Amino acid sequence: MAVENCAICKNSINETCLECQANEISDNESCLISWGACNHAYHSHCISRWTTQKKNTCPLCQKAWNTVKTAKE
């Protein structure tokens, strides 16, 4: 499944997330993508903040969030 945007910050999944932009980190290699068991993907910083501050579910499908892969792509 192709993912174009992070549903949390709305930025392109291939660009840095808002947290990295705010910290002036332009290195795309440090802004990783986390894939969940539900096959949805988010910037790792975004989903980490979501599960810590909101709840431990996928923002799109509301299934329990379980990271199965973290990588650049």
N, C-alpha and C positions, 0 to 999 in steps of 0.2 A: 504494500500500500504506500503510495507516494504522499508525503506530508509536505505542504508548502509553508505553512505558518504555524508558529507556536500559538495555541489557542488561549494561552494565559497572557502573554505580553503582546501578541498580534504581530510581532516581527517575523521576518522570514526565518525559517528554521536553519538556513544556511548562513545567516548573519549572526552577529553577537546579540545577546539578550539585553534587555534594558539595564540590568544590574551591571553587566560588563561595560555597556556604554556609559553609564553614570560614573563608573570607576575609570573611565577612559582606557579600557582594555580593548584594543582593536584586533588583537590576535585571535582569529577564529579558532585556532587550535585549542585554546583554553576554555572555550565556551562549547561544552559538549551537549549531545542530544541523549536523552533518556527515553527508552522504549518500554512501555508497560506490557504486561501480560495480555491486556485488552487490545494491543497493537496500535495504541495512540502514542504519539511522540511529542515531547516538549523539551525546551532547553532545560538542562539539568538544574540550573539555578532556579528557574521558574517553578518546576514541579517540586523541588525541595522546599521552597518557600511556601507553596500551596499546601503541601502535606503537613508542614509544621504549623502554619498559622490558621489554616481552614480546617480541613479534614483529610484523612488518608484515603481519598477516593479519586478516581480519574475525573477531571472537570467536565469531560464530554459525555461519558457514559455512566458515571457514578458507581462503577464497579470498584472494588477494593484495589488500591494502587500497589502494584508489585513491579519493581524495575527488573526487567529481564536482560537488558543490554544497555550499556552506556558507551557511546563512541562518537566520533566526529560525524559520521554518516551512517 
